[in-house]
Amino acid sequence: MLESLAGKLKWERTADGIRVEIPDPASFADFLGIIVAAALPFVVYSFFEGYHWAANPLVLAVVCAVSLLLAVPNGIELVGRKRLVILTSTALTETSIERCAKGRRQLNYTLWNLRSNPRVSLTGNEYSDQIQVEIQTTSGAWTIGSRLTETEADALISKMTEVFVFPEWMPAFQAAVSQESGSVRG
């Protein structure tokens, strides 16, 4: 049974760790996709029929139906999107629940530097009221939760560190590999 952790976050303890459920809010691109899907049939109709809307009501009805069939499933998908974070003593798994679930799994010994940062837009603007939880992996930075409040981010990090204490620096195995290869990074 999921319990409330902080704000919108829900969590439960599993046999070997925790499972946290994070709502995944819709972005501007998601809404833009719905608008394009809804408008596309009308644009195609206007190319073939012109702007004589009263000329053929049956064709217009078909265009409206196609528009709804394209836009409604995308809109419904935005309502219940969730991100599941499952942390055990050996691995961290993150799964986005959408129409097609997609996930990522990383072994804990390849993770370090669990932190929270203000969310940054593509143009470089910081959103100080929107926090994202990130962790460094051997393949780069990984955002676990985004658009969280500071309280939610702190609660998520606190629960995750109860299960596994993430080191602040690169894992020992990577430092050992760097030393064996002659690199001075380790």
One Martini backbone bead per residue (centre of mass of N, CA, C, O) as a GRO file, in nm:
protein
  186
    1MET     BB    1   0.093   0.038   0.025
    2LEU     BB    2   0.070   0.362  -0.040
    3GLU     BB    3   0.239   0.639   0.084
    4SER     BB    4   0.291   0.944   0.194
    5LEU     BB    5   0.569   1.156   0.168
    6ALA     BB    6   0.556   1.429  -0.033
    7GLY     BB    7   0.309   1.564  -0.155
    8LYS     BB    8   0.297   1.373  -0.456
    9LEU     BB    9   0.444   1.154  -0.312
   10LYS     BB   10   0.483   0.795  -0.318
   11TRP     BB   11   0.533   0.508  -0.089
   12GLU     BB   12   0.725   0.193  -0.039
   13ARG     BB   13   0.820  -0.091   0.109
   14THR     BB   14   1.034  -0.340   0.033
   15ALA     BB   15   1.223  -0.614   0.071
   16ASP     BB   16   1.501  -0.434  -0.059
   17GLY     BB   17   1.343  -0.139  -0.033
   18ILE     BB   18   1.203   0.098  -0.263
   19ARG     BB   19   0.895   0.270  -0.374
   20VAL     BB   20   0.841   0.541  -0.604
   21GLU     BB   21   0.585   0.782  -0.682
   22ILE     BB   22   0.585   1.003  -0.970
   23PRO     BB   23   0.458   1.255  -1.111
   24ASP     BB   24   0.424   1.330  -1.473
   25PRO     BB   25   0.423   1.609  -1.617
   26ALA     BB   26   0.330   1.811  -1.856
   27SER     BB   27   0.437   1.958  -2.140
   28PHE     BB   28   0.443   2.173  -2.397
   29ALA     BB   29   0.488   1.952  -2.614
   30ASP     BB   30   0.237   1.786  -2.547
   31PHE     BB   31   0.026   2.008  -2.612
   32LEU     BB   32   0.122   2.061  -2.901
   33GLY     BB   33   0.056   1.775  -3.007
   34ILE     BB   34  -0.250   1.796  -2.965
   35ILE     BB   35  -0.301   2.042  -3.146
   36VAL     BB   36  -0.190   1.920  -3.404
   37ALA     BB   37  -0.376   1.669  -3.411
   38ALA     BB   38  -0.643   1.843  -3.421
   39ALA     BB   39  -0.561   2.032  -3.680
   40LEU     BB   40  -0.474   1.856  -3.925
   41PRO     BB   41  -0.747   1.780  -4.062
   42PHE     BB   42  -0.826   2.080  -4.122
   43VAL     BB   43  -0.588   2.142  -4.307
   44VAL     BB   44  -0.642   1.925  -4.517
   45TYR     BB   45  -0.931   2.016  -4.584
   46SER     BB   46  -0.852   2.304  -4.684
   47PHE     BB   47  -0.688   2.207  -4.932
   48PHE     BB   48  -0.934   2.050  -5.077
   49GLU     BB   49  -1.200   2.257  -5.004
   50GLY     BB   50  -1.141   2.489  -4.850
   51TYR     BB   51  -1.368   2.746  -4.696
   52HIS     BB   52  -1.642   2.552  -4.733
   53TRP     BB   53  -1.809   2.451  -4.466
   54ALA     BB   54  -2.115   2.416  -4.591
   55ALA     BB   55  -2.082   2.221  -4.836
   56ASN     BB   56  -1.984   1.946  -4.647
   57PRO     BB   57  -2.088   1.801  -4.361
   58LEU     BB   58  -1.977   1.511  -4.381
   59VAL     BB   59  -1.676   1.580  -4.409
   60LEU     BB   60  -1.659   1.748  -4.149
   61ALA     BB   61  -1.735   1.516  -3.958
   62VAL     BB   62  -1.492   1.338  -4.026
   63VAL     BB   63  -1.277   1.540  -3.944
   64CYS     BB   64  -1.363   1.560  -3.646
   65ALA     BB   65  -1.325   1.260  -3.579
   66VAL     BB   66  -1.024   1.245  -3.647
   67SER     BB   67  -0.936   1.460  -3.449
   68LEU     BB   68  -1.031   1.310  -3.193
   69LEU     BB   69  -0.869   1.043  -3.243
   70LEU     BB   70  -0.590   1.195  -3.213
   71ALA     BB   71  -0.624   1.368  -2.934
   72VAL     BB   72  -0.748   1.200  -2.697
   73PRO     BB   73  -0.524   0.989  -2.630
   74ASN     BB   74  -0.310   1.203  -2.559
   75GLY     BB   75  -0.470   1.337  -2.328
   76ILE     BB   76  -0.507   1.084  -2.149
   77GLU     BB   77  -0.203   1.023  -2.109
   78LEU     BB   78  -0.140   1.286  -1.929
   79VAL     BB   79  -0.297   1.224  -1.663
   80GLY     BB   80  -0.140   0.925  -1.560
   81ARG     BB   81   0.148   0.994  -1.532
   82LYS     BB   82   0.437   0.799  -1.428
   83ARG     BB   83   0.709   0.751  -1.191
   84LEU     BB   84   0.916   0.476  -1.115
   85VAL     BB   85   1.110   0.416  -0.818
   86ILE     BB   86   1.353   0.153  -0.772
   87LEU     BB   87   1.524   0.067  -0.468
   88THR     BB   88   1.801  -0.121  -0.399
   89SER     BB   89   2.101  -0.261  -0.293
   90THR     BB   90   2.180  -0.303  -0.626
   91ALA     BB   91   1.944  -0.115  -0.768
   92LEU     BB   92   1.824   0.127  -1.015
   93THR     BB   93   1.480   0.195  -1.108
   94GLU     BB   94   1.323   0.353  -1.396
   95THR     BB   95   0.970   0.416  -1.473
   96SER     BB   96   0.763   0.508  -1.739
   97ILE     BB   97   0.415   0.565  -1.742
   98GLU     BB   98   0.265   0.492  -2.043
   99ARG     BB   99   0.176   0.360  -2.319
  100CYS     BB  100   0.488   0.302  -2.313
  101ALA     BB  101   0.700   0.157  -2.127
  102LYS     BB  102   0.995   0.305  -1.976
  103GLY     BB  103   1.338   0.218  -1.887
  104ARG     BB  104   1.590   0.210  -1.616
  105ARG     BB  105   1.902   0.041  -1.525
  106GLN     BB  106   2.121   0.061  -1.231
  107LEU     BB  107   2.391  -0.004  -1.070
  108ASN     BB  108   2.506   0.112  -0.769
  109TYR     BB  109   2.825   0.106  -0.832
  110THR     BB  110   2.752   0.335  -1.080
  111LEU     BB  111   2.679   0.540  -0.846
  112TRP     BB  112   2.668   0.905  -0.781
  113ASN     BB  113   2.577   1.201  -0.664
  114LEU     BB  114   2.323   1.275  -0.497
  115ARG     BB  115   2.091   1.536  -0.608
  116SER     BB  116   1.974   1.881  -0.600
  117ASN     BB  117   1.823   2.095  -0.854
  118PRO     BB  118   1.748   2.334  -1.041
  119ARG     BB  119   1.562   2.391  -1.300
  120VAL     BB  120   1.656   2.395  -1.652
  121SER     BB  121   1.636   2.539  -1.936
  122LEU     BB  122   1.730   2.560  -2.265
  123THR     BB  123   1.811   2.880  -2.210
  124GLY     BB  124   1.914   2.882  -1.882
  125ASN     BB  125   1.680   2.897  -1.698
  126GLU     BB  126   1.583   2.918  -1.368
  127TYR     BB  127   1.373   2.711  -1.152
  128SER     BB  128   1.345   2.749  -0.816
  129ASP     BB  129   1.053   2.591  -0.773
  130GLN     BB  130   1.205   2.364  -0.950
  131ILE     BB  131   1.305   2.040  -0.879
  132GLN     BB  132   1.582   1.813  -0.934
  133VAL     BB  133   1.678   1.474  -0.937
  134GLU     BB  134   2.015   1.360  -0.932
  135ILE     BB  135   2.255   1.131  -1.093
  136GLN     BB  136   2.556   0.980  -1.122
  137THR     BB  137   2.697   0.807  -1.397
  138THR     BB  138   2.882   0.632  -1.626
  139SER     BB  139   2.675   0.780  -1.858
  140GLY     BB  140   2.584   1.014  -1.670
  141ALA     BB  141   2.329   1.207  -1.612
  142TRP     BB  142   2.032   1.144  -1.397
  143THR     BB  143   1.691   1.196  -1.399
  144ILE     BB  144   1.447   1.112  -1.164
  145GLY     BB  145   1.323   1.399  -1.073
  146SER     BB  146   1.081   1.645  -1.176
  147ARG     BB  147   0.912   1.910  -1.062
  148LEU     BB  148   0.986   1.968  -0.766
  149THR     BB  149   0.995   2.025  -0.455
  150GLU     BB  150   1.202   2.066  -0.196
  151THR     BB  151   1.060   1.865  -0.008
  152GLU     BB  152   1.043   1.628  -0.208
  153ALA     BB  153   1.345   1.602  -0.268
  154ASP     BB  154   1.439   1.552   0.025
  155ALA     BB  155   1.264   1.299   0.074
  156LEU     BB  156   1.377   1.126  -0.155
  157ILE     BB  157   1.674   1.130  -0.066
  158SER     BB  158   1.631   1.016   0.215
  159LYS     BB  159   1.509   0.739   0.129
  160MET     BB  160   1.748   0.652  -0.054
  161THR     BB  161   1.974   0.666   0.180
  162GLU     BB  162   1.852   0.433   0.350
  163VAL     BB  163   1.930   0.207   0.138
  164PHE     BB  164   2.166   0.391  -0.007
  165VAL     BB  165   2.499   0.503  -0.003
  166PHE     BB  166   2.603   0.757  -0.187
  167PRO     BB  167   2.863   0.864  -0.331
  168GLU     BB  168   3.029   1.167  -0.419
  169TRP     BB  169   3.211   1.003  -0.596
  170MET     BB  170   3.356   0.802  -0.777
  171PRO     BB  171   3.377   0.494  -0.813
  172ALA     BB  172   3.610   0.258  -0.740
  173PHE     BB  173   3.615   0.102  -1.011
  174GLN     BB  174   3.682   0.351  -1.191
  175ALA     BB  175   3.948   0.424  -1.054
  176ALA     BB  176   4.085   0.152  -1.113
  177VAL     BB  177   4.064   0.165  -1.420
  178SER     BB  178   4.224   0.429  -1.452
  179GLN     BB  179   4.492   0.321  -1.325
  180GLU     BB  180   4.538   0.079  -1.521
  181SER     BB  181   4.538   0.278  -1.789
  182GLY     BB  182   4.706   0.555  -1.684
  183SER     BB  183   4.527   0.744  -1.555
  184VAL     BB  184   4.488   1.052  -1.351
  185ARG     BB  185   4.189   1.053  -1.234
  186GLY     BB  186   4.189   0.841  -0.983
   0.00000   0.00000   0.00000
